Amino acid sequence: MRGPSDRRTERGHASSTRRRKGSHPPDLPSGEEPKAPPARAARPEPTEADEERAILVGTGPEVQPEDGTAPALDELSELARTAGARVFARLWQRRERPEAASYLGSGKLQELRQLAGELGANLVIADTDLTPAQVRHMEEALNLRVVDRSELIIDIFAQHARTRQASLQVELAQLQYQAPRLKRMWTHLSRITGGGGIGSRGPGEKQLEVDRRLIQKRILVLREELVELESRRVRQAGSRTDVFKVALVGYTNAGKSTLMHALTGADVLIEDKLFATLDTRTRRWELGRGLEVLLSDTVGFIEKLPHHLVASFHATLEEVRGADLLIHVVNAGDPDAPRRSQSVRDVLKAIGAEFIPEMVVLNKVDLLEPAEAMILAGKVSARVLVSARTGTGIEDLCAAVREQAAARLEIARLEVPIADGRALALLAGRARILEQHFSDTSCTMTAALSPELKAKLLHYVLPEE
């Protein structure tokens, strides 16, 4: 997460025109330095003709700093950067609720239009879901393209979808988002139909209805295919019910993929971007002392995650609900870590995973002084402090999970025929062999194994002496 110094690189435009006329020019985007201190705002030159130069806007009762940095828009700034936009300014309007018709008040819209002209912005991103009417009114007033929070997140998801399942989920989310907005998308037909009446009669109306039917039909097809993929995943999960399953959960960009790589050596995508991981990846994790678990990396959570996105990614989140233990990864470098860890728990509750045992792990502790890390660990109830990048605390995490996994194992004595290679392989791969002796026809062993595996091999379990 970027700190105050980074936020100042995005010129937070103040709420008065007088401040724009002052002697302080707007800061350029992160990484750029002005060639000379101009007397007034200079329009930045885009590097490409189609570059998206964005102004972030938000409303709420919160009081934001007078310098216009608007920390409430920090996450939206990261989302915009991940989507490929350059953020040139932030604009915040303090009000109890957004303007019903245009999201921002008329005065703030005029201010936004003037700011966009000064900075050469061509995109406005709102930190909430806008109604079709709000988008239409804002675009007409600003003569700029307006994108809301859901559309931005869906765009990021589309960029990062790699598997068939992720692609289907993204398409479903897109269609569910577009369906109620079709009327706005087809308003351009009024110029060629000669209509423009109450319901935009004529070919435009026909096209609108055709598209609605096509979208609803496609949504049904996507849902059916996702149900089949989810059923397949459930069957796969059912085949390994005797294995202790651990899922990494946490706020997006908390370092889950880096931690998974450190724990398992898995070749996973690691990027300093939000939603770098959309697909669930599961790998075997050797804990030592003969214990092995399955570790899954899952999609990151954010605040105000749209409900239709949670529904679209139901299959991806199934791995979370089927876990025996959740490792809740918290970013030590995030100044809002306590609040965001609560946001993760809110999402877990929304998907029905709030009763699964949770182990909070504070990651990226190398970014803090030891005393600071301990204070933050207390605030988020972290049991283990690690740095996936440097390897600090990895052994402590392995020991903590090993303790959890071993707690559910049962000690049993078994006599398995040598001819039953499948049973011997199951025990070798999914149980902790404490002692074993071979004869010409059988193998007698003492093993620590899960209740599920013990039930599968119950006919080989010897009675207790």
C-alpha positions as CSV (number, residue, x, y, z in Angstrom):
1,M,0.0,0.0,0.0
2,R,1.3,3.4,-0.8
3,G,2.0,5.8,2.0
4,P,1.4,9.5,2.4
5,S,4.4,10.5,0.3
6,D,3.1,8.4,-2.6
7,R,-0.4,9.8,-2.3
8,R,0.9,13.3,-2.6
9,T,2.2,12.4,-6.1
10,E,-1.5,12.3,-7.2
11,R,-2.7,15.8,-6.9
12,G,-5.6,15.8,-4.6
13,H,-7.6,18.7,-5.9
14,A,-9.0,20.9,-3.1
15,S,-12.6,21.8,-3.0
16,S,-12.2,25.4,-3.9
17,T,-11.3,27.0,-7.2
18,R,-9.2,29.5,-5.3
19,R,-6.6,26.8,-4.5
20,R,-6.3,25.8,-8.1
21,K,-5.3,29.4,-8.9
22,G,-2.5,29.3,-6.3
23,S,1.2,29.0,-7.0
24,H,1.4,25.2,-6.4
25,P,1.3,23.1,-9.6
26,P,-0.3,19.7,-9.5
27,D,2.1,16.8,-8.9
28,L,2.8,14.5,-11.7
29,P,2.1,10.7,-11.4
30,S,4.4,8.6,-9.4
31,G,7.9,8.3,-10.8
32,E,7.9,11.6,-12.9
33,E,9.5,14.8,-12.1
34,P,8.5,18.2,-13.5
35,K,10.9,19.7,-15.9
36,A,10.5,23.2,-14.4
37,P,8.2,24.6,-11.7
38,P,5.5,26.2,-13.8
39,A,3.4,29.1,-12.5
40,R,0.2,27.2,-13.2
41,A,-0.9,23.6,-13.9
42,A,0.5,22.3,-17.1
43,R,-1.3,19.7,-19.1
44,P,0.7,16.5,-19.0
45,E,1.7,14.9,-22.2
46,P,0.5,11.3,-22.6
47,T,2.9,8.7,-23.6
48,E,0.4,7.0,-25.8
49,A,-2.6,8.2,-27.7
50,D,-4.9,5.8,-25.9
51,E,-3.5,6.2,-22.4
52,E,-6.1,6.3,-19.7
53,R,-5.5,9.4,-17.6
54,A,-7.8,9.1,-14.6
55,I,-9.3,11.3,-11.9
56,L,-10.6,9.5,-8.8
57,V,-13.8,10.7,-7.2
58,G,-15.6,9.7,-4.0
59,T,-18.2,10.9,-1.6
60,G,-18.9,10.2,2.1
61,P,-19.3,11.7,5.5
62,E,-15.6,11.2,6.3
63,V,-13.5,14.3,6.6
64,Q,-10.5,14.2,4.3
65,P,-7.3,16.3,4.5
66,E,-7.3,19.7,3.0
67,D,-4.3,18.9,0.8
68,G,-6.6,16.8,-1.4
69,T,-4.7,13.5,-1.0
70,A,-8.0,11.8,0.1
71,P,-6.7,8.7,1.8
72,A,-10.2,7.2,1.5
73,L,-9.4,6.7,-2.2
74,D,-6.1,4.9,-1.6
75,E,-7.5,1.5,-2.5
76,L,-9.3,2.8,-5.6
77,S,-5.9,4.3,-6.6
78,E,-4.3,0.8,-6.4
79,L,-7.2,-0.7,-8.3
80,A,-6.8,1.9,-11.1
81,R,-3.0,1.4,-11.2
82,T,-3.6,-2.4,-11.5
83,A,-6.0,-1.8,-14.4
84,G,-3.4,0.2,-16.2
85,A,-4.6,3.7,-15.7
86,R,-2.5,6.7,-14.6
87,V,-4.0,8.6,-11.7
88,F,-3.6,12.3,-12.0
89,A,-5.8,13.6,-9.2
90,R,-8.3,12.7,-6.5
91,L,-11.5,14.6,-5.7
92,W,-13.6,14.1,-2.6
93,Q,-17.0,15.5,-1.7
94,R,-18.1,15.3,1.9
95,R,-21.8,14.6,2.1
96,E,-24.0,12.1,3.9
97,R,-25.2,10.4,0.7
98,P,-24.4,10.8,-3.0
99,E,-26.5,13.0,-5.3
100,A,-29.2,10.6,-6.5
101,A,-29.1,11.9,-10.1
102,S,-25.4,12.6,-10.7
103,Y,-23.5,11.2,-7.7
104,L,-21.7,14.5,-7.2
105,G,-23.4,17.8,-6.7
106,S,-23.5,20.3,-9.6
107,G,-20.8,22.5,-8.1
108,K,-18.4,19.6,-7.6
109,L,-19.2,18.4,-11.2
110,Q,-18.2,21.8,-12.5
111,E,-15.0,21.7,-10.5
112,L,-14.3,18.2,-11.8
113,R,-14.8,19.3,-15.4
114,Q,-12.4,22.2,-15.0
115,L,-9.8,20.0,-13.3
116,A,-10.0,17.4,-16.0
117,G,-9.5,20.1,-18.6
118,E,-6.4,21.4,-16.8
119,L,-4.8,17.9,-16.4
120,G,-5.9,16.4,-19.7
121,A,-7.8,13.6,-18.0
122,N,-10.0,11.4,-20.1
123,L,-11.4,9.1,-17.5
124,V,-13.3,9.5,-14.2
125,I,-13.4,6.5,-11.7
126,A,-16.0,6.5,-8.9
127,D,-15.4,4.7,-5.7
128,T,-18.8,3.0,-5.6
129,D,-21.3,1.4,-7.9
130,L,-23.1,4.0,-10.0
131,T,-26.6,3.7,-11.3
132,P,-27.0,3.9,-15.1
133,A,-28.7,7.3,-14.7
134,Q,-25.7,8.6,-12.6
135,V,-23.2,7.5,-15.2
136,R,-25.3,9.1,-18.0
137,H,-25.6,12.4,-16.2
138,M,-21.9,12.5,-15.2
139,E,-20.8,11.7,-18.8
140,E,-23.0,14.4,-20.2
141,A,-21.8,17.0,-17.7
142,L,-18.2,16.1,-18.0
143,N,-17.9,15.0,-21.6
144,L,-15.7,12.2,-20.2
145,R,-16.0,8.4,-19.8
146,V,-17.1,7.4,-16.3
147,V,-16.3,4.1,-14.8
148,D,-17.5,2.8,-11.4
149,R,-15.9,0.5,-8.9
150,S,-17.5,-2.7,-10.1
151,E,-16.6,-2.1,-13.7
152,L,-13.0,-1.4,-12.7
153,I,-12.7,-4.6,-10.7
154,I,-14.3,-6.6,-13.5
155,D,-11.8,-5.2,-15.9
156,I,-8.9,-6.2,-13.6
157,F,-10.4,-9.7,-13.3
158,A,-10.6,-10.0,-17.1
159,Q,-6.9,-9.1,-17.4
160,H,-5.9,-11.7,-14.9
161,A,-8.2,-14.6,-15.8
162,R,-6.0,-17.5,-16.9
163,T,-8.0,-20.7,-16.7
164,R,-11.3,-21.7,-18.2
165,Q,-13.1,-21.4,-14.9
166,A,-11.8,-17.9,-14.2
167,S,-12.7,-16.7,-17.8
168,L,-16.3,-18.0,-17.4
169,Q,-16.6,-16.3,-14.0
170,V,-15.4,-13.0,-15.4
171,E,-17.8,-13.2,-18.3
172,L,-20.7,-14.0,-16.0
173,A,-19.8,-11.0,-13.8
174,Q,-19.5,-8.8,-16.9
175,L,-22.9,-9.8,-18.2
176,Q,-24.6,-9.4,-14.8
177,Y,-23.1,-5.9,-14.6
178,Q,-24.2,-5.0,-18.1
179,A,-27.7,-6.4,-18.1
180,P,-29.4,-3.4,-16.2
181,R,-27.3,-0.9,-18.1
182,L,-28.2,-1.9,-21.7
183,K,-30.6,1.0,-22.1
184,R,-27.8,3.5,-21.6
185,M,-25.5,1.5,-24.0
186,W,-28.1,1.7,-26.8
187,T,-29.0,5.4,-26.5
188,H,-26.9,6.1,-29.6
189,L,-29.5,4.4,-31.8
190,S,-31.9,7.4,-31.3
191,R,-29.8,9.3,-33.8
192,I,-30.5,6.8,-36.6
193,T,-34.0,5.6,-35.8
194,G,-35.7,8.9,-35.9
195,G,-37.4,8.0,-32.6
196,G,-36.1,9.2,-29.3
197,G,-39.6,8.9,-27.7
198,I,-40.5,7.7,-24.3
199,G,-39.1,4.2,-24.8
200,S,-36.8,4.8,-27.8
201,R,-39.3,3.1,-30.2
202,G,-38.3,1.3,-33.3
203,P,-35.2,-0.7,-34.2
204,G,-33.4,0.5,-31.1
205,E,-36.1,-1.0,-28.9
206,K,-35.9,-4.3,-30.9
207,Q,-32.2,-4.5,-30.6
208,L,-32.4,-3.8,-26.9
209,E,-34.8,-6.6,-26.3
210,V,-32.8,-9.0,-28.5
211,D,-29.7,-8.2,-26.5
212,R,-31.5,-8.7,-23.2
213,R,-32.6,-12.1,-24.3
214,L,-29.1,-13.0,-25.5
215,I,-27.5,-11.9,-22.3
216,Q,-30.0,-13.8,-20.1
217,K,-29.5,-16.9,-22.2
218,R,-25.7,-16.6,-22.0
219,I,-25.9,-16.1,-18.3
220,L,-27.9,-19.4,-17.9
221,V,-25.3,-21.2,-20.1
222,L,-22.4,-19.8,-18.0
223,R,-24.0,-20.8,-14.7
224,E,-24.6,-24.3,-15.9
225,E,-21.0,-24.7,-17.0
226,L,-19.7,-23.2,-13.8
227,V,-22.0,-25.6,-11.8
228,E,-20.4,-28.5,-13.7
229,L,-16.9,-27.2,-13.0
230,E,-17.8,-26.8,-9.4
231,S,-19.2,-30.3,-9.2
232,R,-15.9,-31.6,-10.7
233,R,-14.0,-29.6,-8.1
234,V,-16.2,-31.0,-5.3
235,R,-15.6,-34.5,-6.5
236,Q,-11.8,-33.9,-6.6
237,A,-12.0,-32.5,-3.1
238,G,-14.0,-35.5,-2.0
239,S,-11.3,-37.8,-3.2
240,R,-8.8,-36.2,-0.7
241,T,-11.1,-35.8,2.4
242,D,-8.5,-37.7,4.4
243,V,-5.9,-35.0,3.8
244,F,-5.6,-31.9,6.1
245,K,-6.5,-28.9,3.9
246,V,-5.2,-25.4,4.5
247,A,-6.3,-22.3,2.5
248,L,-4.5,-19.0,2.4
249,V,-7.0,-16.1,2.6
250,G,-6.5,-12.4,3.1
251,Y,-6.7,-9.0,1.7
252,T,-5.5,-8.7,-1.9
253,N,-1.8,-8.0,-2.2
254,A,-1.1,-9.3,1.3
255,G,1.6,-11.6,-0.1
256,K,-0.4,-14.9,-0.2
257,S,1.2,-16.1,-3.4
258,T,4.7,-15.2,-2.2
259,L,4.0,-17.1,1.0
260,M,2.8,-20.1,-0.9
261,H,5.9,-20.1,-3.0
262,A,8.1,-19.9,0.1
263,L,6.2,-22.8,1.8
264,T,5.8,-25.2,-1.2
265,G,8.1,-23.9,-3.9
266,A,5.1,-23.7,-6.2
267,D,5.5,-21.8,-9.4
268,V,2.8,-19.2,-8.9
269,L,2.3,-15.7,-10.3
270,I,3.8,-13.1,-7.9
271,E,3.0,-9.4,-8.7
272,D,2.7,-6.3,-6.6
273,K,-0.8,-5.7,-7.9
274,L,-4.3,-6.3,-6.6
275,F,-6.0,-9.5,-7.8
276,A,-2.8,-10.9,-9.3
277,T,-4.3,-14.4,-8.4
278,L,-7.8,-15.3,-9.5
279,D,-7.6,-19.0,-9.8
280,T,-7.2,-21.3,-6.8
281,R,-4.0,-23.2,-6.8
282,T,-3.4,-26.3,-4.6
283,R,0.0,-27.8,-3.8
284,R,1.3,-30.3,-1.3
285,W,3.1,-28.8,1.7
286,E,5.6,-30.9,3.6
287,L,5.5,-29.9,7.3
288,G,8.2,-32.2,8.4
289,R,8.0,-35.2,10.9
290,G,6.1,-37.2,8.3
291,L,3.2,-34.7,8.0
292,E,1.9,-33.4,4.7
293,V,-1.1,-31.1,4.0
294,L,-2.7,-29.5,0.9
295,L,-2.2,-25.8,0.7
296,S,-4.4,-23.6,-1.5
297,D,-3.9,-20.0,-2.6
298,T,-7.1,-18.2,-3.2
299,V,-8.4,-14.9,-4.7
300,G,-7.7,-11.9,-2.5
301,F,-10.5,-9.9,-0.8
302,I,-11.1,-6.2,-0.8
303,E,-13.5,-3.8,0.9
304,K,-16.9,-3.2,-0.8
305,L,-16.4,-6.3,-2.9
306,P,-19.6,-6.3,-5.1
307,H,-22.1,-9.0,-4.2
308,H,-22.4,-10.1,-7.8
309,L,-18.7,-10.7,-8.0
310,V,-18.8,-12.9,-4.9
311,A,-21.6,-14.9,-6.5
312,S,-19.7,-15.2,-9.8
313,F,-16.6,-16.5,-8.0
314,H,-18.6,-19.0,-5.9
315,A,-16.7,-21.9,-7.4
316,T,-13.3,-20.4,-6.7
317,L,-14.2,-19.7,-3.1
318,E,-15.4,-23.3,-2.6
319,E,-11.8,-24.2,-1.8
320,V,-12.0,-21.9,1.2
321,R,-15.2,-23.5,2.5
322,G,-13.8,-26.9,2.3
323,A,-10.6,-26.2,4.2
324,D,-9.8,-27.6,7.7
325,L,-7.7,-24.5,8.5
326,L,-7.6,-20.9,7.2
327,I,-4.3,-19.1,7.2
328,H,-5.4,-15.4,7.3
329,V,-2.5,-13.5,5.9
330,V,-2.2,-9.8,7.0
331,N,0.0,-7.3,5.3
332,A,2.3,-5.7,8.0
333,G,3.1,-2.9,5.6
334,D,-0.6,-1.8,5.3
335,P,-1.4,1.1,7.6
336,D,-5.1,-0.1,7.6
337,A,-4.3,-3.7,8.4
338,P,-6.7,-4.0,11.4
339,R,-9.6,-2.7,9.5
340,R,-8.8,-4.8,6.4
341,S,-8.4,-7.9,8.4
342,Q,-12.0,-7.4,9.6
343,S,-13.1,-6.9,6.0
344,V,-11.7,-10.3,5.2
345,R,-13.7,-11.8,8.0
346,D,-16.8,-10.1,6.7
347,V,-16.3,-11.8,3.3
348,L,-15.6,-15.1,5.0
349,K,-18.9,-14.8,6.8
350,A,-20.7,-13.9,3.5
351,I,-19.4,-17.1,1.9
352,G,-20.2,-19.3,4.9
353,A,-16.7,-19.9,6.1
354,E,-16.7,-18.0,9.4
355,F,-16.7,-21.1,11.5
356,I,-13.6,-22.7,10.0
357,P,-10.5,-22.5,12.4
358,E,-8.4,-19.4,11.5
359,M,-4.7,-18.8,12.1
360,V,-3.7,-15.1,11.6
361,V,-0.2,-14.7,10.1
362,L,1.4,-11.3,9.9
363,N,3.4,-11.2,6.7
364,K,6.0,-8.7,5.4
365,V,7.3,-8.0,9.0
366,D,10.6,-7.1,7.4
367,L,9.0,-3.7,6.6
368,L,8.6,-2.9,10.3
369,E,10.8,-2.5,13.3
370,P,10.5,-5.6,15.7
371,A,8.6,-3.5,18.3
372,E,6.2,-2.2,15.7
373,A,5.6,-5.6,14.4
374,M,4.7,-7.0,17.8
375,I,2.3,-4.1,18.5
376,L,0.5,-4.7,15.1
377,A,0.4,-8.5,15.8
378,G,-1.5,-7.8,19.0
379,K,-4.0,-5.6,17.1
380,V,-4.8,-8.2,14.5
381,S,-4.4,-11.2,16.8
382,A,-1.6,-12.7,14.8
383,R,-0.2,-16.0,16.0
384,V,2.8,-16.1,13.7
385,L,5.0,-13.3,12.3
386,V,6.7,-14.1,9.0
387,S,8.4,-12.5,6.0
388,A,7.7,-14.6,2.9
389,R,10.4,-12.6,1.0
390,T,13.2,-13.2,3.5
391,G,12.1,-16.5,5.0
392,T,11.8,-15.1,8.6
393,G,9.3,-17.1,10.6
394,I,8.6,-19.8,8.0
395,E,9.7,-22.5,10.4
396,D,7.5,-21.1,13.1
397,L,4.5,-21.2,10.7
398,C,5.3,-24.8,9.7
399,A,5.4,-25.8,13.4
400,A,2.1,-24.0,14.2
401,V,0.3,-25.7,11.3
402,R,1.9,-29.1,12.1
403,E,0.5,-28.8,15.6
404,Q,-3.0,-28.1,14.2
405,A,-2.8,-30.9,11.7
406,A,-1.5,-33.4,14.2
407,A,-4.2,-32.6,16.7
408,R,-6.8,-34.3,14.6
409,L,-4.8,-37.4,13.9
410,E,-5.6,-40.7,15.6
411,I,-3.0,-43.4,16.5
412,A,-3.9,-46.8,15.2
413,R,-2.3,-50.2,14.6
414,L,-3.0,-51.8,11.3
415,E,-2.2,-55.1,9.6
416,V,-2.2,-54.6,5.8
417,P,-1.7,-57.4,3.3
418,I,1.4,-56.9,1.1
419,A,-0.9,-57.6,-1.9
420,D,-3.0,-54.5,-1.2
421,G,-0.6,-52.0,-2.7
422,R,-3.2,-49.3,-2.8
423,A,-3.7,-49.3,1.0
424,L,0.0,-49.3,1.6
425,A,0.4,-46.4,-0.8
426,L,-2.4,-44.4,0.9
427,L,-0.8,-44.9,4.3
428,A,2.7,-44.0,3.0
429,G,1.4,-40.8,1.4
430,R,-1.3,-39.7,3.8
431,A,-0.4,-41.0,7.2
432,R,2.5,-40.6,9.6
433,I,4.1,-44.0,10.0
434,L,5.5,-44.3,13.5
435,E,6.5,-48.0,13.4
436,Q,6.2,-50.8,10.9
437,H,7.2,-54.5,10.5
438,F,7.0,-56.6,7.4
439,S,6.4,-60.3,7.1
440,D,6.0,-62.5,4.1
441,T,2.3,-61.7,3.7
442,S,1.6,-58.5,5.6
443,C,2.8,-55.2,7.0
444,T,2.0,-54.5,10.7
445,M,2.3,-50.8,11.5
446,T,1.5,-48.1,14.0
447,A,0.4,-44.9,12.3
448,A,-1.0,-41.5,13.0
449,L,-3.8,-40.9,10.5
450,S,-6.9,-38.9,9.9
451,P,-10.3,-40.1,11.0
452,E,-11.4,-40.2,7.3
453,L,-8.4,-42.4,6.3
454,K,-8.9,-44.7,9.3
455,A,-12.5,-45.2,8.2
456,K,-11.4,-46.2,4.7
457,L,-9.0,-48.8,6.1
458,L,-11.1,-49.8,9.1
459,H,-11.0,-53.5,8.1
460,Y,-7.2,-53.5,8.5
461,V,-7.3,-51.7,11.9
462,L,-6.3,-54.1,14.8
463,P,-8.3,-54.0,18.0
464,E,-6.8,-52.1,20.9
465,E,-4.9,-54.3,23.4
